């Protein structure tokens, strides 16, 4: 069972590690659902903890890619301060809501040695099922962050059960403890939290909140032991 926590800075990273997180998603501007961090922030987080990191490659709110050259340059710049076990988070849609495969592969291809997570763009696609068909088997992809619905896991459990690939799916986006048993029954073994690790979106990560989630996820593991 993998527990990933959103971190905005070094203090978040240290608290998440103290609470038992397995990995961090490193972003800036959480109000925009996460944009790329600065090189300086990433370096500080890398110094503050020894957890694997997944670093966001996204320069604007929404899931249109925007300036691909700037995204590729950001990938190279951030890669220079990342550790061996670190990877990226990316994933784009076109104006029609289809997976923008060309843009996604162009950005991932800027750092071909890195593993990466496909972001929640899949939940905002015109067809959730078609998005999964499109992204399956992409080079370097080892996880898909998904709630099954743009409205969150509570609304998306049916779509997750029908279309998500258990070995790739990481549940996140409105995830609550009561969702974990059903997700485990579906074969999901990775969980992502942001606001649930904080007493408020504008507050830092608290180790005790992460610790509670560690217990929730571990309890789910007992059901499949």
C-alpha positions in Angstrom: 0.0 0.0 0.0 1.4 3.4 -1.1 0.4 6.6 0.6 1.3 9.8 -1.3 1.0 13.2 0.2 1.0 16.6 -1.5 3.9 18.8 -0.3 4.3 22.5 -1.1 7.5 23.1 0.8 10.2 21.6 3.1 8.0 21.8 6.2 5.3 19.9 4.5 7.8 17.3 3.4 9.2 16.8 6.9 5.8 16.5 8.4 4.6 14.0 5.8 7.6 11.8 6.3 7.2 11.9 10.1 3.6 10.8 9.7 4.5 7.8 7.6 4.0 8.9 4.0 5.6 6.7 1.3 6.0 9.4 -1.3 5.4 13.1 -2.0 3.7 14.9 -4.8 5.6 18.2 -5.0 3.6 21.2 -6.4 3.1 24.9 -6.1 -0.2 26.8 -6.1 -2.5 24.2 -4.6 -5.5 26.4 -5.3 -4.9 25.7 -9.0 -4.8 22.0 -8.3 -1.0 22.0 -8.4 1.5 23.7 -10.7 5.2 23.1 -11.1 7.4 24.1 -8.1 10.4 26.3 -8.4 13.8 24.6 -8.6 14.7 26.2 -5.3 11.6 24.8 -3.5 12.2 21.4 -5.0 15.9 21.4 -3.8 14.8 22.4 -0.3 12.3 19.5 -0.2 14.8 17.1 -1.5 17.1 18.1 1.4 14.4 18.0 4.0 13.3 14.3 3.5 14.5 11.1 1.9 11.1 10.0 0.5 10.7 9.5 -3.3 9.1 12.6 -5.0 6.8 13.0 -7.9 7.2 16.6 -9.3 4.4 18.3 -11.1 4.9 19.5 -14.7 2.1 22.0 -15.2 2.2 25.7 -15.8 -1.4 26.8 -15.8 -4.8 25.8 -14.3 -6.8 23.3 -16.3 -5.4 20.5 -18.5 -4.5 22.2 -21.7 -0.7 21.9 -22.1 0.1 25.5 -23.0 3.7 26.3 -24.0 5.4 22.9 -24.6 8.9 24.3 -24.9 8.5 25.9 -21.5 7.2 22.7 -20.0 10.1 20.7 -21.5 12.6 23.3 -20.2 11.0 23.1 -16.7 11.3 19.3 -16.8 15.0 19.5 -17.6 15.6 22.2 -14.9 13.8 20.3 -12.2 15.4 17.0 -13.2 18.8 18.4 -12.3 18.0 18.6 -8.6 15.9 15.4 -8.3 17.1 12.1 -6.7 17.4 8.7 -8.4 14.0 7.5 -7.2 12.1 10.7 -8.1 9.7 11.1 -11.0 7.2 13.5 -12.5 3.4 14.1 -12.7 1.9 15.3 -16.0 -0.9 14.7 -18.4 -2.8 16.9 -20.8 -6.1 17.2 -22.7 -6.9 18.9 -25.9 -9.7 21.5 -26.4 -12.2 18.6 -27.1 -11.4 16.8 -23.9 -9.4 14.0 -25.4 -6.0 13.0 -24.1 -3.4 15.1 -25.8 -1.1 12.3 -26.5 1.4 14.4 -28.5 1.8 17.0 -25.8 2.0 14.4 -23.0 4.6 12.4 -24.8 6.6 15.5 -25.8 6.9 16.6 -22.1 7.6 13.1 -20.8 10.2 12.7 -23.5 12.2 15.6 -22.2 13.3 13.4 -19.3 12.9 9.9 -20.7 14.7 8.2 -17.8 12.1 9.3 -15.3 9.0 7.3 -14.3 5.8 9.4 -14.2 2.2 9.7 -13.1 -0.6 10.7 -15.4 -2.4 13.5 -13.6 -6.2 13.8 -12.9 -6.7 15.0 -16.4 -8.1 11.5 -17.0 -11.1 12.5 -14.7 -11.9 15.6 -16.8 -11.7 13.8 -20.2 -14.6 13.7 -22.5 -14.7 9.9 -22.0 -13.1 8.4 -18.9 -13.1 4.9 -20.5 -11.4 6.2 -23.7 -8.8 8.2 -21.7 -7.8 5.0 -20.0 -7.5 3.2 -23.4 -5.3 6.0 -24.7 -2.8 6.2 -21.9 -2.4 2.5 -21.1 1.1 1.4 -22.0 2.7 4.8 -22.5 6.5 4.7 -22.0 7.6 5.6 -18.5 4.0 5.7 -17.1 3.7 3.7 -13.9 0.7 5.3 -12.2 -2.5 7.2 -12.9 -3.9 9.6 -10.3 -7.7 9.3 -10.5 -10.9 9.8 -8.6 -13.0 8.3 -11.4 -14.9 11.6 -11.7 -14.1 15.3 -11.8 -16.3 15.5 -8.7 -14.1 13.2 -6.6 -13.9 9.6 -5.5 -17.3 9.6 -3.9 -18.9 10.1 -7.3 -16.3 8.1 -9.2 -16.3 4.7 -7.6 -18.4 3.1 -10.3 -16.2 4.4 -13.1 -13.1 3.4 -11.2 -14.4 -0.2 -10.9 -15.4 -0.3 -14.5 -12.4 1.2 -16.3 -9.4 1.9 -14.1 -6.5 -0.6 -14.2 -5.8 -1.6 -10.6 -2.0 -1.9 -11.1 -1.9 1.6 -12.4 -4.6 3.4 -10.5 -3.8 5.7 -7.5 -6.9 6.9 -5.9 -7.0 10.6 -5.1 -9.2 13.6 -5.3 -11.9 13.9 -2.6 -10.6 10.7 -1.1 -12.0 9.9 2.3 -11.2 7.1 4.8 -14.6 5.4 4.1 -13.7 5.0 0.4 -10.6 2.9 1.2 -12.2 -0.6 1.7 -14.1 -0.4 -1.6 -11.0 0.7 -3.4 -8.9 -2.1 -1.9 -11.6 -4.6 -3.0 -11.2 -3.2 -6.6 -7.4 -3.9 -6.4 -6.3 -0.3 -5.8 -3.1 -0.3 -3.7 -2.0 3.4 -3.9 -3.7 6.4 -2.3 -3.1 10.2 -2.6 -4.1 12.9 -0.2 -3.9 16.7 -0.2 -6.4 18.5 2.0 -6.8 15.5 4.2 -3.2 15.9 5.4 -3.9 19.5 6.5 -6.4 21.2 8.9 -7.2 23.5 6.0 -6.0 24.0 2.4 -4.1 27.1 3.6 -2.4 25.3 6.4 0.7 23.1 6.4 0.7 19.3 6.5 0.3 17.9 9.9 2.2 14.7 10.8 -0.7 13.4 12.9 -3.2 13.7 10.1 -0.8 11.8 7.8 -0.3 9.2 10.6 -4.1 8.6 10.7 -4.1 8.0 7.0 -1.2 5.7 7.4 -3.3 3.6 9.8 -6.3 3.7 7.4 -4.3 2.5 4.5 -2.5 -0.2 6.5 -5.9 -1.4 7.8 -6.9 -1.8 4.2 -3.8 -3.9 3.6 -4.9 -6.3 6.3 -8.0 -7.1 4.3 -5.9 -8.5 1.4 -3.1 -10.1 3.4 
